[in-house]
């Protein structure tokens, strides 16, 4: 520790950009390892509180009473969320020992661990153990992913066991839809809740439309454009038949759509969702006896909507789960190619970024000879698309299937992969499965730090 302190003290005053960045990266690993020990100590403290109360016969209705507040006080944090954290630690050390080992090595940050454990609370211990087994066999499953994408990936796993439960939760949530208005100085502030399908469709419509208008030089901010669009739609009047000018982009397998398979669907702008909900959205109410997402309070409204369902087939590469590519010779990405990148990448491709895809970006810049294609294109949020112009930040495509990008920035090197179209992880091509050890070794050499 003293040696690390001395080295950091020198870098803090004399270090180059590369040395500072790599020292921050190293500290993040060390910090994560220490957070693991805090989690282990908190779990042990909870067990001791439980044992003490049980032996003395006190707090029989809540044998862990006081444990969460004690841990929160020791960490100088608000105790209101620590009951939930102690549940997460229980899962970590009792049901997912492999995940705990990875955490102890600093492979995951505290926020990433919470993103993994939070969805696992909804399933039984045997399924959590199955997930931990799957993670052990696929240790790079969450590589370079932000917390939002990590949570979505784990949710996709849990939905296999919770599909009917999510349908019931969606029905209950729809009953709570509301809108409220509040005076805020010279403004009126309003907030509300909508069912998932309508809410996501509205948000994506406002987001994409405001982006298009802004690109044509509108001086308003995107937030101002979205507010104006929403008000214009609300005050334009209503007709007997309401045209639904909102679109939803989702990915689901043909088996889930037509054969009732439980592989969850991915709804752009929301994340993974029960395939049963999507089947009912497309096909209408199911036959008697099946779980129904639509309830009687929504039927009158839904019957007034003039909807058209368009199914676009996106084929995958042979033996894998990667979406096919599209090409263009234009400098700007055509609309269909931009839409393809949004569907393929889903999140900003900068490592650990939680942003949604807002812009189509050339991996190798167009002025440097980079082509306008799905291979040389990726989805970025607007912030990261500007950040990559920083001197010393280089990107290039390493593999086509799965679409993989190597990102070099100030001595750091990361691999960014597009998420699999189906399943939880990318599957190797059958002809390469026998060479898997060689492929893994090559991949490690490809992304290792220079020197």
C-alpha angles and dihedrals in degrees: 000000000000090000091052092049091051093049092047092049089057094046092048091064105024108020125123121234091263093048092049093049094048092046089054089050091050092048090052090058092048092047091051091052090052090049087055090057090049089053092048092049091048090052091050091047090053091051091050092049089050092049093047094050092046093051093047093042094233131133090016090166091056113019094179095053112144096016095101093048092048093052092045091051091050089053094043091240139128109276095213094090099037098089087064091046091054089053088053091051090050090055091045097055101030104037107021109040093157091055089049091054091051089050091051089057092053094249092133131038122230091256092051092050090052090049089055097044099043097071091041090065089075097061134064123269094253091059091046088054089049089053091050089051091051091050090051089056092045105037095168094054093116098033112153092349123142121233093261094055091044091053091049092050092052091044089055088057094047094048089070086071099032105045097119091041091055091051090055091046090051090052091050092046091052089060089060096057112132145143127219133190126209132181112240109181108287092350136072112229119201133184135175150152128251132185113269099256097047093039096051092044091052094046094047091047092053092043097050095039093050090049091053093048091048091051089059090061103265107167094217121097117252090250090055091048092050091050091050092047092050094049092045091054092047098049098039091091131246135263134204090257113042114210109222102221092174124103133204125204115204139160122218133150122252087242091059094044100045108017103040096248113168097230102130121240124236114231112199111238093019113047133229118356136178111280088221091065091051093046090054092046090055102035103028129235115354126237119283115287096030125108110272125206096188115076129194095261092064100040097086092051094044092051090059094056117102100215134173121194115210117190114202116193114224110189124210129222116267112278094002143070100245122126117240120254135242127207138209136179094212122105092228119059111252115238095253092050091049089050090050091053090050091052095044099044101028092181134046107282094224106111114267094000114141094197123120121239109277103155137032109233134195108234089206104033118252093237088057092055100271113153126230100246142118089257094055093035132083138170119256137174112242093253095054093043088062094040094060090067088072110119109259094029108116131171133186137167113258102179135012097207108065093019101243131179128196112215120197118189126164096329095319121111127195137176118224118193128186111243117260114264090225133018127016101280139025114269120217120243109266092241090056099046092091088055095049095121091052091047091050092049091048091049092052091051090047095058101031118119115263115256 
